[in-house]
Amino acid sequence: MLPRLQQIADTAQALADTATAPLTDTVVAVAPAVVPTPDEAGSLVQVALILGLGIPLLAWITLWVRSVVSRRVGPHRGVITGKLLFYPGLVFLVALVMREMGFSLTPMLGAAGVVGIALGFASQTSVSNIVAGFFLVGERPFVVGDMIEVGTTAGRVLSVGMLSVKLRTWDNRFIRVPNESLMRSEVTNLTRFPIRRVDLVVRVSYDADLERVHDILLDAARAHPSSLMEPEPRVYFVSFGETAVHVKLTVWSTQEERRELKHSLPALMKRKLDEAGLPMPRLPGVMPLAIDAGGGGV
């Protein structure tokens, strides 16, 4: 195809020379019709086939592999596997097209090597994130849909990419966390297991009967519809404070019911204590009832 392009350029130059020659010396010249040779026509057909069939086929294969991997090992691995398959395949198709058009790939590969070295030095952070992404895929500390905490950031995992993890926070904000930061930080998976515990610390008066307090707190926990009976609720002595006795009620619930339990059980506990004549002490600057999230603020 390159010799044909040279022939076209020579014809255009001859026409330009004729246009600038004196009128007496003008010779009428007719440019020969540019008709593709059989080899050139075959190359054009092959390029059209590569682009017309290769790209849709690559996209279909990528989606199929992604869906299979997502069903068997998790959505985030499916996404990453799809990207690892699609982009190298696209580069391969581009290389085939360039070869059919007559371009030599050897000099381009050499130039690509030099450019790759330069980009490697310039994008060390991106490379670190990609390497960390592979470790996250292999270790699998969380999957798409889990709720996680990374330092002071908490939210639901929207996607796990080669460079970063996308989160949606409790107040509906979008946060991008680089993979390298995840590998260097402590990550807490709040929804890895189907049930979680809620711990509630209650301060009662020294004059109160602790056995009655124990029974009342257990009755409140068992009466709540979101409380699980297995593991059963328990009440523990915590400490003797300066003005009150600290006891802790531990209650288990499912992930779906935990938020409701966490926010409604304290009111039920207080009402039952008040009905039994055991009000919690009211001291300035001291909370009579404290809630421990039991590993996360959700």
C-alpha positions, 0 to 999 in steps of 0.5 A: 500500500505504501508504494501506491501512496508514493505513486499518488504523491508523484502524480499530484506533484506533476499536476502542480508543475504543469499548473505553474509552467508558461502557457506556451509550454503547457502540456495537457496531462491527464492523471491516471485513475487510482484503482486499488490493486487486488492486494490493496483491495484485499487489505482493505477488506481484511481491515474492515473485517477486523474492525467490524467483527473483531471489536464486537466479538471482543466485547461479547467475549469480555462480557461473557467472561465477566459474568461467569467470573462474577457469578463464581468468585465475585463481582469485583473479580469479574470487573477486573478480569473483564478489563484484563481481557478487553484492553490487551485484546483491543491492542492486539486488534489495533496491531493487526489493522496497522500490519494490514495497512503496511506499517512495520511494527518493529520500529513502533515496538522499540519506540513503545519500549522507550515510551513505556520506560518513561511512563513507568518513571512518571507513573510510579503511583499508578503502578503501585495502585495496580500492584495493590489492586492485584493483592486486593483481588487475591486476598479479597478482604471485601467484595462489591456491596460490602460496607467497610471502614478505612481510617475515618472513611466508611461506606458501601463498596460500589466497585473495585478497580485496578487503581482504586475502590469507589465507596458511597458513604452513609450520607450519600457521598462518593469517595475514591480510595486508592488501592495503595492506601487500602493496602497500607491502612486497616480495613474493617469489613462491617458486613462480612458476617450475617449477624453483628452485635450491639453493646449498650452500657447502662449506668445505674444507681448504687442503690439499685438491685443489680439482679433486678437490673439484670432481669429487666435488661434481658427482658427488654432485649428479648422483647425487641423483635430485632433481637436474636435469641441465638446467640442469646442476649447477655448482661455483664458487670463493667465497673464501679464508677464514681457515682454509678454502677456500669453494666453492659447489655450485649444483643445480636441481630442480623445485618438488616435489622441491626440499625433498627435494634441499635436505635430503638432498643435504648428507648425500650430499656429506659422505659422498662427501667423507669417502670420498675422504679430504677431510673438511671442517674442524671449527672451533668456531663455524664451520659446515663446510657452509651452505645458501643457500635460493636465494630463500626458506626452503622 
